[in-house]
Each structure stands twice: as C-alpha cells, then as structure tokens.
Amino acid sequence: QVQLVESGGGLVKPGGSLRLSCAASGFTFSDYYMSWIRQAPGKGLEWISSITRLSDTSYADSVKGRFTISRDDAKNSVFLQMDSLRVDDTAVYYCARISWGEVRWFDPWGQGTLVTVSS
Amino acid sequence: SYVLTQPPSVSVSPGKTARITCGGNKIGGRSVHWYQQKPGQAPLLVIYYDSERPSGIPERFAGSNSGNTATLTISRAEAGDEADYYCQLWDGSTDRYVFGSGTKVTVL
C-alpha cells in the first residue's frame, strides 16, 4: 500500500539545524511531486515546501532561505534541510504526496515527525 | 496571498447534518479539497476536486463549491466524525498551497 514514513525530528537549540527524511513506498515515487507541511502545537496546517519531479522547488515565505527541500528518486525519499531554526519552527512536520495535474491536493500523508526548537 | 476562512467550530447532534464552510474570494472558480484530522493523527483526505470522494470515504461526506463559499457536508453525523476539518487549494499563480484555519466538529 502507499506509505510515507518521516524521520529525523528531535530537540534542537535555536539557530541549529536538522534534516528530516521521508521514505516512500507503494507507488512510483519519481512520478510524483512531494511536499512538507507542518502543524505547530494546537494550531492549524501550514504548507512549507514542495518539489516537482524535476526538482523545481517552492517555499512558504516563513521558511524561504532557511529550509531546503530535495529528493532522491533512487532512494524513494524526500528531505527537508532546516537551518537557522527558530522557536516558532516547533511543530509536527508531515510529508505528503501531491496529486497529479493542475489541481493539486495532498494524499496520502505520513504520520509526522516532531521538531522542537528550544534552548 | 489567497485566504481561506473557516468557522472555528461547528456542533451537530448525532444523526443530523453538519455543514462546514470555507470562504474565499471567488472560490467557486477554484478547486477545493478537504481533510479530516482526528487527535494525534495525520490529516486524511475526505473530499477532492470540490466534491469527489476518495475510495473508503463514506457517502455521508459530500462537498460543494460556488460563489465565495465551499462547503463540506456531513450527513447522519456519528461520534466518529468528531475531528478538525481543513479546506485547501492550490494557487497556481503563486505556486502556493493554502489551508483554511480549520473547523472543530463536535458531535453531541
């Protein structure tokens, strides 16, 4: 079945870095765009980054210049390099597959990985 | 940037119908998608392309979109429908994905 599994979350100090990974299975990974979405404690969903099949990238303003999305089709994985982390980056980070075509939605989602930025 | 507005909460009695709105400027001209998120779980797609249901989603979930409002309708509400619901669309002009602020549905 289609599955996404995130890893790499943890506790990091402000200004530090962390690299999240998302391993995909059950579908032809190279055919799909992928995305990272986060949810701060008790808050709503916030899209933060996406990557196309050709590795073109887009970012929310809140993370642009600090986060970098990448993919490795040989490993069926998408990554999120997070630098210059701030306290307000604390959240559960989900990876999600983006639907094909000109109308885009997220399905499925991984279970999420918690990132805590605190001194 | 495009903004989607949802009511913070909706209450419904068991067996009755809940309607969750998602407001946006001329949203009827865009495609809207809906997610259900239960506590401690990842979001789950329940409606895509305004009104299409993924396999496994009960027919009790229906979507519509017109004018400045998209609506998720839950018929014959059950206790298991208690969750947060989010609307979402893709703004192709900016290549940004937008979520509504979420609506907490309580069945009581």
Interface residues (C-beta under 8 A of the other chain):
Chain A: S35 I37 G44 L45 E46 W47 S50 S58 A60 Y94 S99 E102 V103 R104 W105 F106 D107 P108 W109 G110 Q111 G112
Chain B: S31 H33 Y35 Q37 A42 P43 L44 L45 Y48 Y49 P54 D84 Y86 Q88 W90 G92 D95 R96 Y97 V98 F99 G100 S101 G102
